[in-house]
Amino acid sequence: MALKKTRTQCTTCHARCGVIVYSDENNQIVKIEGNPDNVKSHGVICGSGMSEREIHNNLEGRLLYPMKRVDWDPQGERHPENRGKSEFERISWDEALDIIAAECMRIKDQYGPEAIITGQGTGRVANHWHCRLNSSLGLEGWSLVPTHVCLMPHILPNAFTLGIFSSGKGDSRHAGCVVAWGENPAMQTTWAKEVYANQRAGKTKLVVIDTRFQDMSKHADVAIQPRPGTDAALALALIHEVIENGWYDVEFVDKWTYGFDELAERVKDWTPERAAEVCWITPEEIREAARIMGTCGPVAMNIGLGPGCMHTNAIQNGRALACLHGLLGHIDVVGGTPVSLSFSVMLDDKITLWDGTKDPGRSDLFTFGGEEHPLYKSFGRSNDPHAVFEAMITGEPRPVKAFIAIANDPLLCYENTNLTYKAMTSPNLDFVAVKDFYMSPTAKLADLLLPSADWAERCSYDEEIDGNLLLTFDQAVEAPGECWDDWEFFLHWGKRIDPEHWPWNNTKEMVLWRLKEFYDLDLTWDEFQSKDWRSTEPGGEKGDYIEKKYEKGIMRPDGQPGFATPTGRIEFWCQALADFGYDPLPDYVEPMESPISQPELAEEYPLIAVTGHRVYSFFHSAWTNIPAQRKLYPDPFALVHPDDARAYGITDGEWITITSPRGHIISKAAVTREIKKGVVAVPRPGWRDECPELGLPGYGWDKCNGNILVPSTPAEPGYGATAMRSSLCKIEAGRGDL
């Protein structure tokens, strides 16, 4: 039997590896393997990607058709008290889309567009179309996404400091020093093995900074485990050492940075001894890490969500890291931090339909929580989640009447989950629609259910995190039932709201329009498929990387040399941030809920909770129902240091209860020196779904979900980031009432 062979891209996680999918005449996936010709992943693929075969072939529990709650009538009785209790009945896509469009127009006319909340979870290649749909509704921005804690608190300091609106991932394959800070690249990226090889050859040094002693830590030349939320203190001490020892390029600093003297004065007192006391580490670790970064360049920085995103001091943590980045100076060079020009395409006005002449932070534009967190309103361009959920419950300061969640399970996405559940079941919320792969806890509360197609079942993708590459992709198999790609959903929903905004007939036309609009590639679909990849570098058809674009006037909108900042330089002193009420220089601020800032609370809750650490087989809260992934981690667990386990009478493998002022969850104790003493680490998945094939239970939204422990307030003042990785908890043996 001849097999169909399709070259495409896996989007199970953000590594986006190239894959080859083999399918048979019955539309079943027979085999998945890494694509050795993929210039980014070089044939690597993990077990999570290969489990797409189970997701597509085994339809048990999969949402396959649009469905409506039987006792929800948009023209009559809605019975919000029955959310999560009623059965569903199958309807057509036309009926479902007509309901969504009618509800949106009714609510917009009666309450204004801001009463419609469109929610999205992690990026699964449809970010930009979500924004365009909101524009069609009369909304500006994202509506509701977790960018208050996810990636953007890291991107924004880079934008303000370096003029680079991206996460600034380093070119680790060619670096003299690789820094993995709050990130474990060995879990998902192919270059980790190349770093190890370069280490063995004496070409590369590796510095790992993480509260967990993770996979790459054991290979590191120096591995530091700081107290959660103290990353700015560590970065300031590293800057102190680099300046004190002259480990920076004086000519680069003089020509391309702004505020160096002020920065040097700021860090004068941030000695390794001072930072070590704050971070619960040793001064020697700081000195050695600074020496390696300062003398073994170019330095490839790889910064994850841990240091500069999920804390109440997130922006200043990120600022300190960005200033260290800029001081070392390896920007837009091979082995340093390449600057991708394609990242900004995701939010280009031509896709989002945003009006670039309007200030998103203007006073006449309402957003939930915008007054409390003005930086988030202006640059996060989303409603604050806590304010949204409060408005769903109370109707204040304005009502929220519809919530439409796409690739999002808010009950396992947002902090203070009990508040989220109360909001999702509020009688003041007229309409809940959920588009997902399986019956998630949030989907069970929906009035309308919509089925989603996964990556092998669609022909849509974006280049958002592929650096300077345009990778080829195609649909490998037909989607089961009536599962729709998110692009297709936005297209047909948008046509019902404002057809002029949505002129395409299908998703292939949308892909080809994007290639033409942004890269001047006027191609048919077959022509697009004719190459494995294309370069987005100016004049770089062969993928030749153009270094130091800031010297050539390529980075600034005005075409002048320099960085895309007001001064045209890397800004250690940042007036733009000062205008939002921040210190213009990086500084350290203690987390709002820590043993230091709240010693009385710490008497009852003496341990620091880190929620959301990643594990190999799952991506966020998805796929705990898939046997190929669940068998690696069958039970929920939390990392506990042996000294803490001994102090609280806990043994490895037994059930424990983890409690915070917000609530409690259960997990099995994984007693290990992998985690720092005084810290409890709760993984991201929440183990929400049962896995019948393995006979393993699901734990829903309320039993093993780390977000139950996390406060939604107080939050970072300007941006609203919350303490997902630096709040207080306690542990005890047993499952309690769960």
N, C-alpha and C positions, 0 to 999 in steps of 0.2 A: 504494500500500500504506500503510495507516494504521499509524503508529508509536505504541507505548505510551510515555508520558511520565511519568517518576517523579522526584519531588523527594526527594533524600536528602543524605547527608553523606559526603565522602571521608575515609577514615582512613589514606591512604597515609603521611602524616606527621602531626605534632601540630598543624599549622595547622587541620585539620578544616574545610576549605572546603565551602560549600554548592554542590551540583551538581544538574544535571538530566540524567538518563540517558534516552536514546531507544533503544528496543529493538524488534525486529520479531517477527513471528509465529513465527519459528524460534528464538526465545530468544537471538538474537544482538544484541550492543550495536552500534548503528549510529553513534551520536554521543554525545559527552559535552560539556556546556558548563557554565560557571559560572552559578549561580543569581543573577540580578540582584536578586531580592527577599530574598536572605539578608542579615539585618541584621548579620552578623558579617563576611562575606567580600565582599559587594557585587558578586558576579558574577565575581570573580577565580578562576581555576583555573590550575594549572601543567601542564606537560607530563607530569609524573609521574602526576598524577590522571587525565589523559586517556588514559594508557596502560592504564588498566583495561580498555579495549576489547580490547587484545591479550591481556591476562592471562585474560580470560573467553573470548574467541573462539578463540584459538589454544591448543589443549590439548596441544601437543607438550611432553612432559616434565613436565606437571602431574600431581601425585598425585591420583588420582581415586577410589580405592577403598582400604578398609583392607587391609593386607597383612602377612603374617607371614614371617619368615625361614624358609626351608624346612627348615633343620637345627636349628631352635630348638624344642624340645618342652617346654612348661612342666611336663609330667608325666614327662619323661624326660631325655634328653641335651640339653644347652643349647649346647654348643660355643662358648663366648665367644671362642675363638681365631679363629673364622671371621667375626666382626663386620667388616663392610666388604668381605667377599669373597663371601659366599653370595648366591644369588638369593632373590627374594621370591615368595610365592604369595598370590593374592587370597583374602580371607575376608570374612565378613559383619560389619556393625557389631555385631550381637548377640554374635557370637563374640569380636570384639575387646574389647568392653566386659566380657564375662564373664571373659576372660583378665585384663584389668586389675584388675577387682574381686577376683578370686580371688587374684592375686598380692599385691595390697595387703593383703588380710585374712590371708593366710599369713604374710607378712613382719611385719605388725603383731603377730600372735600370737606369733611366734617371736623377734623382735628388738625389738619396740616400734615405734611409729609413726614415730619419728625416723629409722629406717632407710629410710623412703620419702622420696625427694627429688622434689618437684614443681617444675619449673623454668619460668620465664616470662621472655621477653625484654621488649622495649619494649611499653608499654601499647597494646593494640589493642582497647580498650573492654571487656575481660573481667577487669580486675584484681580487682575486688571478689568476683566469683564464684569465682575461683581461691582466694581466702582462705576463702570459705565451704566449698569442697570440702575444703580442708585441715582445717577444723574438724570436718567429718564424719569425717575419718580419725583425728582425735584430735591433730592438729598445731595449734600456735598460730602464727599469722603467715603469712609468704609461702612458707616453706620455702627457695627459692633464687631470688632475683632480683638484678639488678645495681644495686640501690639503694645499694650502698656507694660507687658512683661516679656514679650517674645521678640527678640532680635532688634526691634526699633530702639530700645534704650541703649543698645550698643551701637547701632548705626548712627544715631543722632550725634553723639559725641565725636564720632569720626567726621560727620558732615560739618559740624561747627569748628572742629579743630584742624582737620586735614583737608577739608573741602572734598571729601570722598563720600558720596551717599551710598555706602555699601558696608558690609561687615568687614571688608578689608582682609580677606583671607590671604595668607602668605603663600608664596611659591616654594613649598617645602621640598620639592624634588631637587631644587638647585641651591638651597640655602646653606650658609655656613653655620647658622644656628637656627634651630626650629624651637619655637615656644608654643606649647599647648597649654593654654590658660583656661581652666574651666571647660575643657573640651577633651573628648576621648576619640581622636580620629581613627584609631585602630578599629573602632566598632563599625565604621561605614565607608571609609575612604581608602582608595587603593594605594595612596602614596605612603602610608605608614610603613609598609614593608621596604619601600625604597629608602626611607629615612634610616631604618635599621641597617640596611646595606651600606649607606653612606657613612654611618657611624663606624661600622666595622672597618671601612676603608680609610678612616681618619679624615673624612671630608666634612663631617657635620657633628655639631654638638646638639644635645636635646635637653631642654628645660621643660619640666612639667610642673604646673601649679594647679592644684586641685585638692579640695578637702578630702576627697577619696584618693587612696593609693590605687589608681586604676591601671588599665592594661599597659599604657605607655610609661607609667611611672617606674616600673621595674627595669626599663631600658634607659632611663634618663641619666644624664650626667649629674643633674641635681633635680630632686623632686621635693617640692615644698607643699605642705598641707596647712594652709592658713585657716583661721577661724572664719566661718561663713560671714560674708558681708564686710570683711576688712580689706578687700582687695585694693582700695585706694591707698590705704596706709602702706601696703607693700609696694605699690607702684611708685609712690612718692619717695620711699627709701631707695628704690632702684634708681630713680632719677637723681637723687642725691649722690649716689655712688658714681654714676656715669659722669656727672658734672665734676665731682670732687677729684676724680682720677683722669679727667680729660679724655674720656672714651667717647668722644663725639667729634663730628667733622665741623671744625670751626668755620670754614668757608661756607658750608651748607647752611649752618645755623645763622650766620650773619646775613646771608643773601635771601634765604627762603623762610625764615621764621620771624614771628612777631611776639615780643614779650619775654625774651629769654632772660634778661636780667631780673625781671620780676619773678619768673619761675625759679631761678637760682636762689633768690632771696626766700621764696616760699618754702623750698625744700631744705634750707640750711639746717633747720632743727630736726628734720626727719632722718635721723641717723638710723642705721640698722638696729641699734639697741632699742630705740624708741618704737620702731615699727614691730620689732620682734615681740615686745611686750604686748602691743595691741593685738597682733595676729596669732599669738600663742605658738611662735616658732623660734628659731635661733638666729642671732645676728650673722653667724657664719653662713647659713643658707642664703641669706640675702646677699652677702658680699660675693659669694661664689656665683650666684645667678647673674648678678650685675656684671661681674668680670667676663663671664661667657658672652652675655648679650653685647657688652661693650667692645670686645676684642675679636669676636669670631663671626663678624658679619659676612655677607648680608644676612639680616635677621628676618625670618618668616614668622610673623605673628599669627596665631590661630586662636581666636578668643571665642569662647562659647557663651551660653546664656548665663552661666553661673556667676561670673564676677560682676558684670555690668548690666544685668537685666532684672533679676528677680529679687531685688532688695529695696528697702525704703530709702536707700542712698544711691540708687542705681545710676543716676546721671553723673554724679560726681565720681563714682567708681569708674564709669566709662570714660570720663574726661581725663582722669589720671592715667589710665591705660593709653588713651589716644595721644596724650602729651609724651609719654615714654616712647611710643611708636614714632612720633614726629621727631623727637630728639635724636633717636638712633639714626634716622634719616634715610632708611632704605625703602623709599617710596617710589613706586613705579619703575622698579628695576628687576631684572631677573634674579631670583633668589630672595627677593624682598617682598614687597606688597604690590603686585600688579594692579593697575587701575582699569577695571572693565568699563567700557562705555555702554555696554548693552544692559547693565543692571537697571538703569534709569528708564528704559523702555517700558518696564512694567507699569509705571505710573505716569507715563507721558500723557499730556492733555489730549492728544489725538485719539488715544484709546479711552481714557477715563471720562472725557468730555468736561473735565474741570476747566474753569476759567482762570488761567494763570495771572490775569490782571487783578484778581480779587484776593485779598488777604484772608486766608482761612481762619485767622484768629480775630477777625473784626467783630466788634461788639454787637452788630445787628444780626449776626449768624448765631442761632441757638444750637448748642449741643448739650447733652446731659453731662454734667460735671465739668463743663468748659470753664466756668468761672473759678472753680476750685483748682483746676489743673490746666492753666493757660498754655503751657508748652505742649501738652498732649493735644489740646484743641487745634493748635496751629500746625504741629508737625506730625502728631500721631493721626490726626484727621479722623478720629473715631469718637464715639460716645464713650464715656467712662463706664465700665461694666457695673460697678457698685451703684452708681447713680441711675443707670438704666433699670436694674432689678428693683431698686427702691421705688422707681416711678411705676413699674408694672404693678406693684403692690398698693401704693398710695395714690397714684395719679398726680403726684407732685414732683417737680414744679409744673410738669405737663404730663398728660396721660400717654401711656404706651398701649396701643390697641392691637397691634399685630407683631408677631415674631416669626420670621422665616429663616430657618437655620440650614445652611448648605455646607456639607462636609464638616459638621460641627456637632459635638455633644456637650452643650454648655454645663451639664451636671458633672462632667468629668474634666471640664476645661477651665472653669473659673474658680477662684478662691472663695472661701466662705460658702460652701455648697448648700448648706441649709437655707441660706438666703436665696440662692438661685432656685432651689426647689419651690420655696414659697412663692417666688415670682412666677415660675412657670405654671403653677396651679392657681394663680390668682383669678378670681371671678372678673376682675377689671380687664383682663386680657381677652379680647374677642376671638383671636384667631392665632393658632400655632400650626405652622407647616414645617416639616422636617424632610430633608433630602439626604439619604444615607444608604449604606450598603446592607446593614443589618438593623434589627430592632434594638437600637440603643436605648438606654434609660430615658433619654430625652424623646426619642421617637415614640415611646410608649405613651407619652403625654400629649402627642400631637392630635390635631383635628384632621390634618391632611398629611399623608405619607407619600413620598416620591422616591423611586428607586434609582440608584446611581450605578454607572458603569465604571469599572476600574481600568487601570492603565493599558492592559492588553486588549481591552474591548473598545478602544477609542483611538482617534487619530488627532488628538489635540495635545499640545505640550507648550512650554515656554522656555526661553533661554535665560530666565531670571538668575539662576545660580550656576551657569555653565561657563563663567568667565568670558573669554573672547571667542567662544565657539557657538556655532549654530549646528546642532546635532540633528541628524535625520531620524525620523520616527514615522510609524504607520500603525494602522489598526491590524492586530494579529488575528482576532476572532470576533465573530458577531456577539454583541452583548446579549445575555440571556433575557428571556421575557421581554419586558418593555423598559429595561434599564437605560437611562439616558446619561450621557456625558454632561458635566456641568456647563460646558460651553454651549451645548445644544439647549439646555434648560434656560440659560440666560438669554440666548438668542430668541427663543419663542416667547418667553415671558416679556422680553423687551419689545418685541413686535406688537404685542397686545397693549403696551403702554404708550410707546411712541415709535411707530414703524420707521420714521425717517432716521432715527438713531441706529437702526438695525437693518441695513440694506442687504445683508448676505442671505443666501438660501440655505447654507449648511456650514458645518464647522471647517471643512476643507477650504471653502472660500475665505473664511475668517483667518486661517493660517496663512494662506497665500497673500491676502491683503496685508497682513503684518509684515511678511518678508519684503513685499514691495514698498510699503510705506516707510519702513525704518532702515532697510538695508539695500534698497534699490535692486532687489532681486525679482525680476518679472518672470515668474516660472509657472509652468503647469505642475500638477501634482507628480506626474511621472518624471519631469525634469528635476523637481525637488528631490525625488528618491534616487537620482542618479549618482549622488555623492554621499559618502558617509558623513561628511561634516564640511562646514565652511567657516571662514574666519570673519569676525566683526571688526578686526583692526583696520584702521584707515589705510587703504592700499595694501592690505595684508592678505591677499587671496591665498597665499601659501601658508598663512598662519604666522608670518614673521611678527614678532612682538616689537612694538615701538616703545622704547624706554623713555623715561623722563618727559612725558607728554607736557608736563608743566613748563618745560623750557621752550616748547614749540607752539604754545598757544592753543593746544588741543583740549585742555581741561576746562577752560573758562568759556562761558557763553559769549563773551565779547571778543573771543579770539586772541586775547592778549596773553603773553606768558604769565605763568603763575598758577596758584591753586584756586579752586572755586570757593574762596572766602572773601569777605569784604575788603581785607587788606591785600589779597592775592598771595598771602603767605600762610604757612602753618601757624595757627593762632594759639600760642600758650596763654596769652591774655585774650580773652574773648568778650568783646563788648556786647555782641549779639546775645550771649547767654546772660550777661549782666542785665540786659534790658528785660529779661524774664525773671529777674530777682535772684539770680544765682551769683555766687562769687565768680568774678571773671577769671580767676586762677583755679586750678584743681585743688581740692582740699579733701580731708577725711571727715566724714560725719558718722557717728556711731549709729548702727541700726536702731530703729525705734523700739523694737522688742528684743532685747538681748540681756544676758546676765549683767552687763555693765550699765545699760540705760535703765533697766527695770529690776534692780536687785531684789525688791520685795516680791515681785511676781515670780522671780527665779527661785525663790525659796520653795514655792509649790511646784513650779515647772522648771527644773534645773538644767534640762538638756536643750540643745539647739536642734530644731527640726529642719532638715533639708528635704524638701519634696521635689519629685520630678527627675531624679537621676535616671539615666537611660540604661536599658538592658538590651541585649543583643536581638532578641526575636521580635519585639513589639515596637511600634512607632506610635508614640503618645498612647491613647487609650484603645487603639484599634487592635484587632486580630487575636484577642485572647480566646476566641472561639475556634481558631484554626489549628488543627492538630499539629501540623509541621512546626508551628511557632510555640504553641502552648506547652508542648512536651519538654521544651528547654527550661521553662519556668512554670511548673504545674501549679504552684501555690504562691499566694502573696507573701512577700517577705520584707523585712526591714533590716538594715545593717546596724549592728550594735557593737561597740568596742568591748573587748573582753573585760576591761576594768569596770565599765558601766554595767555589763551583764552580771558580774560578780557582786557589785554594790546593790543591785536591785533583785537579786535572787533569780536570775534568768539563765536558762541553759539553751544551747544551740538547738534549733529546730522546733522549739515549743512555741505555742501560740502566746502572743503578748497583746496587751491593749496599750495603744498610744493615745494620749489625751492632751489636748490643748484647751485654752479658754473657750474655743469655738465648738469643740465636740471631740469624739473619739472614734478610732478605727481599730481593726485587728490585723495582725500580720504574724507570720512565723519569724522568730528571731534568727537572723543569720549572724552569729557571733564571729567577728572577724576584725583583724587589725587593718583591713582595707579602709575602714572609716576612722576618723579622728576621734580621740577620746572626748567625751562631752557632746557628741553629735550623733543624732539618729537620722539615717538616710532612708527615705521612703521612695521606692521607684515610681515611675510615671503611670504605668498602665491601669492600676486600680482593679485589675482582674474582674472586669464588670460582667463578662459573658460566660455562660457555661460552655463546656466543650463535650458534647454527648459522646463523641467517638472515643474519648479518653476517660469518660466517666467522671469528669471534673466539674465542680459547680461554678456558677458565676456569683459574684458578690454585689452586683448592682451598683448603685451610685453611692450608697451610704455605709458600706461596711469596711472597704479597704481603700477608699479613695483619699489620697493624701491631701487633696484640696479642702477637705472638711476641717483640717487642722489649721488652715492658713487664714489670717485676718484679711478682710477687704479694706478695712480702715484701722488705724491711720495708714496713709500711703505716702509715697514720695511727693513732696509738696507741689512741684511744678508739673511733673509728668504723670504721677499717679501709679508708679510701679509699686507692687506689693511684696510682702515678705515671704514669697514662696520658698526661699532658701535661707531664711534667717529669722525664724520665730521660735518661741519657746514651747516645750512639751515635757511630758513625763511618761515613764513606761512602768508597767507592772505585769506580772505573769498572769496568764489566763485570758479567756475571751470575753469575760464580763457578761453583759446582756446581749452580746452579738453572737 
